[in-house]
């Protein structure tokens, strides 16, 4: 990376130039943060982002960034974004049901054998997702659905510029002998979980547990 902005320029091209609209949206986003009592780090925004996703779950694929993804159909980005939003909606709906039993597992098995598209998502009952979710999904969802309406400047910044890394990370595409899981590409646990840490073994520890021990 160039250490001198002027030296990095190539004729009229400036690799450090910031689009005015991005700068405006970022300034509005930061102004909202400065107006709050707390000073958050980037990682502190994950619950706000999940709450926003819950609030726009029915309109997520109508937002401007999705329209931009649709223009580049060869990349598959729009399909991934749409499919994972359906997955997140299924998780939300499964957690809105107060109780479940193992008889509800069959819809998830059926869905795994069908193409991951809108038809199979909505023909098969969504309660089948619940057994797949980690234990912390319930308290996380409880916070998400009670979250206040997201500020319009924050929502606009999320909608236009925040990348959904879960949608683009598809470890199940190639899990054994070059064959993926039919109709499914993403980690089974979905979005509603804490980051995992590893300390000297293969045991995955939720980050929230380590933070509680330290406090």
ROSE-4610 file (N, C-alpha, C; in Angstrom, 1 decimal, always signed):
// ROSE-4610
residu = [X/X/X/X/X/X/X/X/X/X/X/X/X/X/X/X/X/X/X/X/X/X/X/X/X/X/X/X/X/X/X/X/X/X/X/X/X/X/X/X/X/X/X/X/X/X/X/X/X/X/X/X/X/X/X/X/X/X/X/X/X/X/X/X/X/X/X/X/X/X/X/X/X/X/X/X/X/X/X/X/X/X/X/X/X/X/X/X/X/X/X/X/X/X/X/X/X/X/X/X/X/X/X/X/X/X/X/X/X/X/X/X/X/X/X/X/X/X/X/X/X/X/X/X/X/X/X/X/X/X/X/X/X/X/X/X/X/X/X/X/X/X/X/X/X/X/X/X/X/X/X/X/X/X/X/X/X/X/X/X/X/X/X/X/X/X/X/X/X/X/X/X/X/X/X/X/X/X/X/X/X/X/X/X/X/X/X/X/X/X/X/X/X/X/X/X/X/X/X/X/X/X/X/X/X/X/X/X/X/X/X/X/X/X/X/X/X/X/X/X/X/X/X/X/X/X/X/X/X/X/X/X/X/X/X/X/X/X/X/X/X/X/X/X/X/X/X/X/X/X/X/X/X/X/X/X/X/X/X/X/X/X/X/X/X/X/X/X/X/X/X/X/X/X/X/X/X/X/X/X/X/X/X/X/X/X/X/X/X/X/X/X/X/X/X/X/X/X/X/X/X/X/X/X/X/X/X/X/X/X/X/X/X/X/X/X/X/X/X/X/X/X/X/X/X/X/X/X/X/X/X/X/X/X/X/X/X/X/X/X/X/X/X/X/X/X/X/X/X/X/X/X/X/X/X/X/X/X/X/X/X/X/X/X/X/X/X/X/X/X/X/X/X/X/X/X/X/X/X/X/X/X/X/X/X/X/X/X/X/X/X/X/X/X/X/X/X/X/X/X/X/X/X/X/X/X/X/X/X/X/X/X/X/X/X/X/X/X/X/X/X/X/X/X/X/X/X/X/X/X/X/X/X/X/X/X/X/X/X/X/X/X/X/X/X/X/X/X/X/X/X/X/X/X/X/X/X/X/X/X/X/X/X/X/X/X/X/X/X/X/X/X/X/X/X/X/X/X/X/X/X/X/X/X/X/X/X/X/X/X/X/X/X/X/X/X/X/X/X/X/X/X/X/X/X/X/X/X/X/X/X/X/X/X/X/X/X/X/X/X/X/X/X/X/X/X/X/X/X/X/X/X/X/X/X/X/X/X/X/X/X/X/X/X/X/X/X/X/X/X/X/X/X/X/X/X/X/X/X/X/X/X/X/X/X/X/X/X/X/X/X/X/X/X/X/X/X/X/X/X/X/X/X/X/X/X/X/X/X/X/X/X/X/X/X/X/X/X/X/X/X/X/X/X/X/X/X/X/X/X/X/X/X/X/X/X/X/X/X/X/X/X/X/X/X/X/X/X/X/X/X/X/X/X/X/X/X/X/X/X/X/X/X/X/X]
num = [1/1/1/2/2/2/3/3/3/4/4/4/5/5/5/6/6/6/7/7/7/8/8/8/9/9/9/10/10/10/11/11/11/12/12/12/13/13/13/14/14/14/15/15/15/16/16/16/17/17/17/18/18/18/19/19/19/20/20/20/21/21/21/22/22/22/23/23/23/24/24/24/25/25/25/26/26/26/27/27/27/28/28/28/29/29/29/30/30/30/31/31/31/32/32/32/33/33/33/34/34/34/35/35/35/36/36/36/37/37/37/38/38/38/39/39/39/40/40/40/41/41/41/42/42/42/43/43/43/44/44/44/45/45/45/46/46/46/47/47/47/48/48/48/49/49/49/50/50/50/51/51/51/52/52/52/53/53/53/54/54/54/55/55/55/56/56/56/57/57/57/58/58/58/59/59/59/60/60/60/61/61/61/62/62/62/63/63/63/64/64/64/65/65/65/66/66/66/67/67/67/68/68/68/69/69/69/70/70/70/71/71/71/72/72/72/73/73/73/74/74/74/75/75/75/76/76/76/77/77/77/78/78/78/79/79/79/80/80/80/81/81/81/82/82/82/83/83/83/84/84/84/85/85/85/86/86/86/87/87/87/88/88/88/89/89/89/90/90/90/91/91/91/92/92/92/93/93/93/94/94/94/95/95/95/96/96/96/97/97/97/98/98/98/99/99/99/100/100/100/101/101/101/102/102/102/103/103/103/104/104/104/105/105/105/106/106/106/107/107/107/108/108/108/109/109/109/110/110/110/111/111/111/112/112/112/113/113/113/114/114/114/115/115/115/116/116/116/117/117/117/118/118/118/119/119/119/120/120/120/121/121/121/122/122/122/123/123/123/124/124/124/125/125/125/126/126/126/127/127/127/128/128/128/129/129/129/130/130/130/131/131/131/132/132/132/133/133/133/134/134/134/135/135/135/136/136/136/137/137/137/138/138/138/139/139/139/140/140/140/141/141/141/142/142/142/143/143/143/144/144/144/145/145/145/146/146/146/147/147/147/148/148/148/149/149/149/150/150/150/151/151/151/152/152/152/153/153/153/154/154/154/155/155/155/156/156/156/157/157/157/158/158/158/159/159/159/160/160/160/161/161/161/162/162/162/163/163/163/164/164/164/165/165/165/166/166/166/167/167/167/168/168/168/169/169/169/170/170/170/171/171/171/172/172/172/173/173/173/174/174/174/175/175/175/176/176/176/177/177/177/178/178/178/179/179/179/180/180/180/181/181/181/182/182/182/183/183/183/184/184/184/185/185/185/186/186/186/187/187/187/188/188/188/189/189/189/190/190/190/191/191/191/192/192/192/193/193/193/194/194/194/195/195/195/196/196/196/197/197/197/198/198/198/199/199/199/200/200/200/201/201/201/202/202/202/203/203/203/204/204/204/205/205/205/206/206/206/207/207/207/208/208/208/209/209/209/210/210/210/211/211/211/212/212/212/213/213/213/214/214/214/215/215/215]
x = [+0.8/+0.0/+0.9/+0.5/+1.3/+1.2/+2.3/+2.4/+2.2/+2.1/+1.9/+0.7/-0.3/-1.5/-1.2/-0.4/-0.1/+0.7/+1.6/+2.4/+1.6/+0.5/-0.4/-1.2/-1.3/-2.2/-1.6/-2.5/-2.1/-2.8/-2.2/-2.8/-4.0/-5.2/-6.4/-7.0/-6.5/-7.1/-6.5/-7.4/-6.9/-7.5/-6.7/-7.2/-7.7/-7.4/-7.9/-9.1/-9.6/-10.8/-12.0/-12.8/-14.0/-15.2/-16.2/-17.4/-18.1/-18.6/-19.3/-20.5/-21.2/-22.4/-22.1/-21.0/-20.5/-20.0/-19.3/-18.8/-20.0/-21.0/-22.2/-22.9/-23.1/-23.8/-23.0/-21.6/-20.8/-20.8/-20.8/-20.8/-22.1/-23.3/-24.5/-24.5/-24.0/-23.8/-23.0/-21.9/-21.0/-21.6/-22.4/-23.0/-24.0/-24.7/-25.7/-24.9/-23.8/-23.0/-22.5/-22.0/-21.5/-22.6/-23.9/-25.0/-25.4/-24.9/-25.3/-24.3/-24.7/-23.9/-22.7/-22.8/-21.7/-20.9/-19.6/-18.7/-18.5/-19.1/-19.1/-17.9/-17.4/-16.4/-17.2/-16.5/-17.2/-18.0/-17.4/-18.0/-19.2/-19.4/-20.6/-21.9/-21.7/-22.9/-23.6/-23.1/-23.7/-25.1/-25.5/-26.8/-27.8/-27.2/-28.0/-28.3/-27.3/-27.4/-28.5/-28.4/-29.4/-30.8/-30.9/-32.2/-32.7/-31.9/-32.3/-32.7/-32.0/-32.4/-33.8/-34.1/-35.4/-36.5/-36.1/-37.1/-37.4/-36.4/-36.6/-36.6/-36.9/-36.9/-37.8/-38.9/-39.8/-39.4/-38.6/-38.3/-36.8/-36.0/-34.6/-34.2/-34.9/-34.5/-35.1/-35.6/-36.1/-35.2/-34.1/-33.2/-32.3/-31.7/-30.9/-29.7/-29.1/-27.9/-28.3/-29.5/-29.9/-30.2/-30.7/-30.9/-29.5/-28.5/-27.2/-26.6/-26.9/-26.4/-27.1/-28.4/-29.2/-28.6/-27.9/-27.3/-26.1/-25.5/-24.3/-24.8/-25.7/-26.2/-25.2/-24.2/-23.2/-22.4/-22.4/-21.7/-22.4/-23.7/-24.5/-24.8/-24.4/-24.5/-26.0/-26.8/-28.3/-28.9/-28.6/-29.2/-28.8/-27.5/-27.0/-27.7/-27.8/-28.5/-29.9/-30.6/-32.0/-32.2/-31.4/-31.5/-31.2/-30.2/-29.9/-30.9/-31.5/-32.5/-33.7/-34.0/-35.1/-34.7/-33.5/-33.0/-33.1/-32.8/-32.9/-34.3/-35.2/-36.6/-37.2/-36.7/-37.2/-36.7/-35.5/-35.0/-35.9/-36.1/-37.0/-38.4/-39.0/-40.3/-40.3/-39.3/-39.2/-39.1/-38.4/-38.3/-39.5/-40.4/-41.6/-42.6/-42.4/-43.2/-42.7/-43.5/-43.0/-42.4/-43.0/-42.5/-42.3/-41.5/-41.3/-41.1/-41.2/-40.9/-40.2/-39.7/-38.8/-39.6/-40.9/-41.7/-41.6/-41.1/-41.0/-39.6/-38.8/-37.5/-37.6/-38.7/-38.8/-38.8/-39.4/-39.4/-38.0/-37.1/-35.7/-35.1/-35.3/-34.7/-35.2/-36.5/-37.1/-36.5/-36.4/-35.8/-34.4/-33.6/-32.2/-32.2/-33.2/-33.2/-33.8/-34.4/-35.0/-34.0/-34.2/-33.3/-33.6/-32.6/-32.7/-33.3/-34.6/-35.2/-36.5/-37.2/-38.3/-39.4/-39.6/-40.7/-40.5/-39.3/-39.1/-39.1/-38.6/-38.6/-40.0/-40.9/-42.2/-43.3/-43.0/-43.9/-43.6/-42.4/-42.1/-42.2/-42.9/-43.0/-41.7/-41.6/-40.4/-39.9/-40.8/-40.5/-39.3/-39.1/-38.0/-36.6/-36.5/-35.1/-34.7/-35.7/-35.4/-34.4/-34.5/-33.5/-32.0/-31.9/-30.6/-29.9/-30.6/-30.1/-29.3/-28.3/-27.5/-28.4/-28.0/-28.8/-28.9/-27.9/-28.0/-28.9/-29.4/-30.3/-31.6/-32.1/-33.3/-33.1/-32.1/-31.9/-31.5/-30.8/-30.4/-31.7/-32.5/-33.8/-34.7/-34.7/-35.5/-35.1/-33.8/-33.3/-33.6/-33.4/-33.6/-35.0/-36.0/-37.4/-37.9/-37.2/-37.5/-36.8/-35.8/-35.0/-35.8/-35.4/-36.1/-35.9/-36.8/-36.7/-35.3/-34.6/-33.3/-33.3/-32.4/-32.3/-32.2/-32.8/-32.8/-31.5/-30.5/-29.2/-28.4/-28.6/-27.9/-28.5/-29.8/-30.5/-30.0/-29.9/-29.4/-28.0/-27.2/-25.8/-25.7/-26.5/-26.5/-27.0/-28.1/-28.7/-27.8/-27.0/-26.2/-24.8/-24.2/-22.8/-22.3/-23.1/-22.6/-22.8/-21.7/-21.6/-22.1/-22.9/-23.4/-22.4/-21.5/-20.4/-20.9/-22.0/-22.6/-23.1/-23.7/-24.3/-23.2/-22.0/-20.9/-20.0/-20.2/-19.3/-20.1/-19.7/-20.5/-19.7/-19.4/-18.5/-19.1/-20.4/-21.0/-21.1/-20.5/-20.5/-19.5/-18.6/-17.6/-17.1/-17.9/-17.6/-17.1/-17.3/-16.8/-16.6/-15.4/-15.2/-15.7/-15.6/-16.0/-17.5/-18.3/-19.7/-20.3/-21.1/-21.7/-23.0/-23.6/-24.9/-26.0/-26.8/-27.8/-28.7/-28.7/-29.6/-29.2/-28.0/-27.6/-26.1/-25.8/-24.4/-23.8/-24.7/-24.2/-24.1/-23.5/-23.3/-24.7/-25.0/-26.3/-26.8/-26.0/-26.4/-27.0/-26.8/-27.4/-26.7/-27.5/-27.0/-27.1/-28.0/-28.3/-27.4/-26.1/-25.1/-24.0/-23.3/-22.1/-20.9/-19.9/-18.6/-18.0/-17.3/-16.7/-15.2/-14.6/-13.2/-12.7/-11.4/-10.8/-9.6/-9.5/-8.3/-7.7/-6.7/-5.9/-6.6/-7.8/-8.5/-9.5/-10.2/-11.2/-12.5/-12.6/-13.9/-14.2/-15.3/-15.7/-16.4/-15.9/-16.5/-17.1/-18.4/-19.0/-18.3/-18.0/-17.3/-17.9/-19.3/-20.0/-19.6/-19.3/-18.9/-17.6/-16.7/-15.3/-15.4/-16.3/-16.4/-17.1/-18.0/-18.6/-17.6/-16.7/-15.7/-14.7/-14.4/-13.5/-14.1/-15.4/-16.1/-16.3]
y = [-1.2/+0.0/+1.2/+2.2/+3.5/+4.2/+4.8/+5.5/+7.0/+7.4/+8.8/+8.9/+9.6/+9.6/+10.2/+11.3/+11.9/+11.0/+10.2/+9.3/+8.1/+7.8/+6.7/+7.1/+8.3/+8.7/+8.2/+7.8/+7.4/+8.3/+9.4/+10.3/+11.0/+10.9/+11.5/+10.5/+9.3/+8.3/+8.4/+8.6/+8.6/+7.5/+6.5/+5.3/+5.6/+6.7/+7.1/+8.0/+8.3/+9.1/+8.4/+9.2/+8.6/+9.2/+8.4/+8.8/+9.8/+10.9/+11.9/+11.3/+10.5/+9.9/+9.0/+8.2/+7.4/+8.2/+9.3/+10.2/+10.8/+11.2/+11.8/+10.8/+9.6/+8.5/+8.2/+8.1/+7.8/+8.9/+10.1/+11.2/+11.2/+10.9/+10.8/+9.7/+8.5/+7.4/+7.7/+8.4/+8.7/+9.8/+10.7/+11.7/+11.1/+10.1/+9.4/+8.7/+8.1/+7.4/+8.5/+9.6/+10.6/+11.2/+11.1/+11.6/+10.6/+9.4/+8.4/+8.5/+7.9/+8.0/+7.1/+6.0/+5.1/+5.2/+4.9/+4.9/+3.4/+3.0/+1.6/+1.3/+0.1/-0.4/-1.1/-1.4/-2.0/-3.3/-4.1/-5.4/-5.2/-4.0/-3.8/-3.6/-3.4/-3.1/-4.3/-5.5/-6.8/-7.0/-6.6/-6.8/-5.8/-4.6/-3.5/-4.0/-4.5/-5.0/-6.1/-7.1/-8.2/-7.6/-6.6/-6.1/-5.3/-4.7/-4.0/-5.1/-6.2/-7.3/-7.8/-7.9/-8.3/-7.3/-6.1/-5.0/-4.9/-5.3/-5.2/-6.5/-7.6/-8.9/-9.2/-8.5/-8.7/-7.8/-6.8/-5.8/-5.8/-6.7/-6.7/-6.8/-7.6/-7.8/-6.7/-5.7/-4.5/-3.3/-3.5/-2.4/-2.1/-0.9/-0.5/-1.5/-2.0/-2.8/-4.1/-4.6/-5.8/-5.5/-4.4/-4.0/-4.0/-3.5/-3.4/-4.8/-5.7/-7.1/-7.8/-7.4/-8.1/-7.7/-6.6/-6.2/-7.0/-7.7/-8.5/-10.0/-10.5/-11.8/-12.9/-12.7/-13.8/-14.1/-13.1/-13.3/-14.3/-14.3/-15.1/-14.4/-13.2/-12.5/-12.3/-11.9/-11.7/-13.0/-14.1/-15.4/-15.7/-15.5/-15.8/-14.9/-13.6/-12.7/-13.0/-13.3/-13.7/-15.0/-16.0/-17.3/-17.2/-16.5/-16.4/-15.5/-14.5/-13.8/-14.7/-15.6/-16.6/-17.5/-17.8/-18.6/-17.9/-16.6/-15.8/-15.6/-15.4/-15.3/-16.6/-17.7/-19.0/-19.2/-18.7/-18.8/-17.9/-16.6/-15.7/-16.4/-16.9/-17.5/-18.7/-19.5/-20.7/-20.3/-19.2/-18.8/-18.0/-17.6/-17.0/-18.0/-19.3/-20.4/-20.7/-20.7/-20.9/-22.3/-23.3/-24.7/-25.4/-26.5/-27.3/-28.8/-29.7/-31.1/-31.7/-32.9/-33.5/-33.9/-33.9/-34.2/-33.0/-31.9/-30.7/-30.7/-31.7/-31.8/-32.1/-32.9/-33.4/-32.3/-31.1/-30.1/-29.7/-29.6/-29.2/-30.3/-31.6/-32.7/-32.6/-32.3/-32.2/-31.0/-29.9/-28.7/-28.9/-29.7/-30.0/-30.7/-31.5/-32.3/-31.6/-30.4/-29.5/-28.4/-27.8/-26.6/-25.5/-24.8/-23.6/-22.5/-22.5/-21.4/-21.0/-20.0/-19.4/-20.5/-21.3/-22.3/-23.3/-23.9/-24.9/-24.3/-23.0/-22.4/-22.2/-21.8/-21.5/-22.6/-23.6/-24.8/-25.7/-25.7/-26.5/-25.6/-26.1/-25.4/-24.9/-23.7/-23.2/-23.6/-24.2/-24.6/-25.6/-26.3/-27.3/-26.7/-25.4/-24.8/-24.8/-24.8/-24.5/-25.5/-26.8/-27.7/-27.5/-26.8/-26.5/-25.3/-24.5/-23.3/-23.5/-22.7/-22.8/-22.3/-22.7/-22.3/-20.8/-20.0/-18.6/-17.9/-18.6/-18.0/-17.4/-18.1/-17.7/-16.3/-16.2/-14.8/-13.7/-14.1/-13.1/-12.6/-13.6/-13.2/-12.4/-12.7/-11.9/-10.5/-10.2/-8.8/-8.2/-9.0/-8.5/-8.0/-8.7/-8.4/-7.2/-7.0/-5.9/-4.6/-4.7/-3.5/-2.4/-1.1/+0.1/+0.2/+1.0/+1.2/+1.8/+1.2/+1.6/+3.0/+3.9/+5.3/+5.3/+6.2/+6.2/+6.3/+7.0/+7.2/+5.9/+5.2/+3.9/+2.9/+2.9/+1.9/+2.2/+3.4/+3.7/+3.2/+3.4/+3.0/+1.5/+0.8/-0.7/-1.1/-0.5/-0.9/-0.7/+0.3/+0.7/+0.2/+0.0/-0.2/-1.4/-2.0/-3.1/-4.4/-5.1/-6.4/-7.5/-8.4/-9.6/-10.7/-10.9/-11.9/-13.3/-13.5/-14.8/-15.3/-14.4/-14.8/-15.3/-14.7/-15.0/-16.1/-16.6/-17.7/-18.9/-19.9/-21.0/-22.3/-22.7/-23.8/-25.2/-25.2/-26.5/-26.8/-25.9/-26.2/-27.3/-27.6/-28.6/-29.2/-30.1/-30.7/-32.1/-32.8/-34.2/-34.7/-35.0/-35.6/-34.7/-33.4/-32.5/-32.3/-32.9/-32.8/-32.0/-31.1/-30.3/-30.9/-30.2/-30.6/-30.2/-31.1/-30.7/-29.5/-28.5/-27.4/-26.5/-26.6/-25.8/-25.5/-24.3/-23.9/-23.3/-22.9/-22.1/-22.9/-22.3/-23.0/-23.2/-24.4/-24.7/-23.8/-23.3/-22.5/-21.2/-20.7/-19.4/-18.2/-17.1/-15.8/-15.6/-16.2/-15.9/-16.6/-16.2/-16.9/-15.9/-16.2/-15.4/-16.0/-15.1/-15.6/-16.7/-17.6/-18.7/-18.5/-18.8/-18.8/-20.2/-20.4/-21.7/-21.5/-22.3/-22.1/-23.5/-23.8/-25.0/-26.3/-26.3/-27.5/-27.2/-28.3/-28.1/-27.7/-27.5/-27.1/-25.6/-25.4/-24.0/-23.4/-22.2/-21.5/-20.2/-20.0/-18.7/-17.6/-16.5/-15.4/-14.8/-14.8/-14.2/-14.8/-16.1/-16.8/-16.3/-16.1/-15.6/-14.2/-13.4/-12.0/-12.0/-12.9/-13.0/-13.4/-14.3/-14.8/-13.6/-12.8/-11.7/-10.5/-10.4/-9.3/-9.6]
z = [+0.0/+0.0/+0.0/-0.8/-0.9/+0.4/+0.9/+2.1/+1.8/+0.6/+0.2/-0.8/-0.4/-1.3/-2.6/-2.6/-3.9/-4.8/-4.2/-5.0/-5.5/-4.9/-5.4/-6.6/-6.9/-8.0/-9.3/-10.2/-11.5/-12.5/-12.9/-13.8/-13.1/-13.6/-13.0/-12.0/-11.9/-11.0/-9.6/-8.6/-7.2/-6.5/-6.1/-5.4/-4.0/-3.5/-2.2/-2.2/-3.4/-3.5/-2.9/-2.2/-1.6/-2.3/-2.7/-3.3/-2.4/-2.9/-2.1/-1.4/-2.0/-1.4/-0.3/-0.4/+0.6/+1.8/+1.5/+2.6/+3.4/+2.6/+3.3/+4.2/+3.7/+4.4/+5.7/+5.5/+6.6/+7.7/+7.3/+8.2/+9.0/+8.3/+9.0/+10.0/+9.6/+10.5/+11.7/+11.6/+12.7/+13.6/+13.0/+13.8/+14.7/+14.3/+15.1/+16.3/+16.0/+17.1/+18.1/+17.6/+18.5/+19.4/+18.9/+19.7/+20.8/+20.8/+21.8/+23.0/+24.1/+25.3/+25.2/+24.5/+24.4/+23.2/+23.2/+22.0/+21.6/+20.6/+20.2/+19.3/+19.4/+18.5/+17.3/+16.3/+15.1/+15.5/+16.4/+16.8/+17.6/+18.2/+19.0/+18.2/+16.9/+16.1/+15.6/+15.9/+15.3/+15.8/+17.0/+17.5/+16.9/+16.7/+16.0/+14.5/+13.9/+12.5/+12.4/+13.3/+13.3/+13.6/+14.5/+14.7/+13.5/+12.8/+11.5/+10.5/+10.5/+9.5/+9.9/+11.2/+11.6/+11.2/+11.3/+11.0/+9.5/+8.7/+7.2/+6.5/+7.3/+6.8/+5.6/+5.5/+4.4/+3.2/+3.4/+2.3/+2.0/+2.6/+2.5/+1.0/+0.2/-1.2/-2.1/-1.5/-2.3/-2.1/-1.3/-1.0/-2.2/-2.2/-3.4/-3.7/-2.6/-2.8/-3.6/-3.3/-4.0/-5.4/-5.8/-7.2/-7.9/-7.2/-7.8/-8.0/-7.1/-7.2/-8.4/-8.6/-9.7/-11.1/-11.1/-12.4/-12.8/-11.8/-12.0/-11.8/-12.6/-12.3/-12.4/-13.2/-13.3/-12.0/-11.1/-9.8/-8.8/-9.0/-8.0/-6.7/-6.6/-5.3/-5.0/-6.0/-5.7/-5.2/-5.8/-5.4/-3.9/-3.6/-2.3/-1.2/-1.6/-0.6/-0.4/-1.5/-1.4/-0.6/-0.9/-0.2/+1.3/+1.7/+3.1/+3.8/+3.1/+3.8/+4.1/+3.2/+3.5/+4.6/+4.7/+5.9/+7.2/+7.2/+8.4/+8.8/+7.8/+8.1/+8.7/+8.1/+8.7/+10.1/+10.5/+11.8/+12.8/+12.3/+13.1/+13.4/+12.3/+12.5/+13.3/+13.3/+14.1/+15.6/+15.9/+17.3/+17.8/+16.9/+17.4/+17.9/+17.6/+18.1/+19.5/+20.6/+21.9/+22.2/+21.5/+21.8/+20.5/+20.6/+19.4/+19.9/+19.0/+19.3/+18.1/+18.3/+17.3/+16.0/+16.1/+14.9/+13.9/+14.4/+13.5/+12.8/+13.0/+12.4/+10.9/+10.6/+9.2/+8.1/+8.4/+7.3/+6.9/+7.9/+7.6/+6.7/+7.0/+6.2/+4.8/+4.6/+3.3/+2.6/+3.3/+2.7/+2.2/+2.9/+2.5/+1.2/+0.9/-0.3/-1.5/-1.2/-2.3/-2.6/-3.8/-4.2/-3.2/-2.9/-1.9/-2.6/-3.0/-3.7/-2.9/-3.4/-2.7/-2.6/-3.6/-3.6/-2.5/-2.4/-1.4/+0.0/+0.1/+1.4/+2.0/+1.1/+1.7/+1.6/+0.8/+0.8/+2.1/+2.6/+3.7/+5.0/+6.1/+7.3/+7.8/+8.4/+8.8/+10.2/+11.0/+12.4/+12.4/+11.3/+11.3/+11.4/+11.3/+11.5/+13.0/+13.9/+15.3/+15.9/+15.7/+16.2/+15.7/+14.6/+14.1/+14.7/+15.5/+16.0/+17.3/+17.6/+18.9/+20.0/+21.2/+22.4/+22.6/+22.2/+22.4/+21.4/+20.4/+19.4/+20.1/+21.1/+21.8/+22.5/+23.4/+24.0/+23.0/+22.0/+20.9/+20.2/+19.8/+19.1/+20.0/+21.3/+22.3/+22.3/+22.2/+22.2/+20.8/+19.8/+18.4/+18.2/+18.6/+18.3/+19.2/+20.3/+21.2/+21.0/+20.0/+19.7/+19.2/+19.6/+19.1/+17.6/+17.0/+15.5/+15.2/+14.2/+13.9/+13.3/+13.7/+13.2/+11.7/+11.0/+9.6/+8.9/+9.6/+9.0/+9.2/+10.3/+10.5/+9.5/+9.4/+8.5/+7.0/+6.6/+5.2/+5.0/+6.0/+5.9/+5.8/+6.6/+6.6/+5.2/+4.7/+3.5/+2.2/+2.3/+1.1/+1.1/+2.3/+2.4/+3.2/+4.1/+4.9/+4.2/+4.1/+3.4/+4.3/+3.8/+4.5/+4.2/+5.1/+4.9/+5.0/+5.8/+5.9/+4.5/+3.8/+2.5/+1.5/+1.6/+0.7/+1.2/+2.4/+3.0/+2.9/+2.0/+1.7/+1.8/+3.1/+3.4/+3.0/+2.9/+2.6/+1.1/+0.2/-1.2/-1.5/-0.7/-0.9/+0.4/+0.9/+2.2/+2.2/+1.1/+1.1/-0.4/-0.7/-2.1/-3.2/-3.0/-4.0/-4.1/-3.2/-3.3/-2.1/-2.4/-1.4/-0.8/+0.1/+0.7/-0.3/-0.8/-1.8/-1.4/-2.2/-1.9/-0.8/-0.3/+0.9/+0.9/+1.2/+1.1/+2.4/+3.3/+4.4/+5.7/+6.7/+8.0/+8.6/+9.2/+9.6/+10.7/+11.5/+12.7/+12.4/+11.2/+10.8/+11.4/+11.5/+11.9/+13.4/+14.1/+15.5/+16.4/+16.5/+17.4/+17.6/+18.7/+19.0/+18.3/+18.1/+17.6/+18.5/+17.8/+18.6/+18.7/+19.9/+20.1/+20.4/+20.2/+20.5/+21.4/+22.5/+23.4/+23.6/+22.8/+23.0/+22.7/+22.1/+21.8/+20.6/+20.2/+19.1/+19.7/+21.0/+21.5/+21.2/+20.6/+20.2/+21.4/+21.8/+23.0/+22.5/+22.9/+22.5/+23.1/+22.4/+22.9/+24.1/+24.1/+25.2/+26.6/+26.6/+27.8/+28.3/+27.4/+27.8/+28.3/+27.7/+28.2/+29.6/+29.9/+31.2/+32.3/+31.9/+32.9/+33.2/+32.2/+32.4/+33.2/+33.2/+33.9/+35.4]
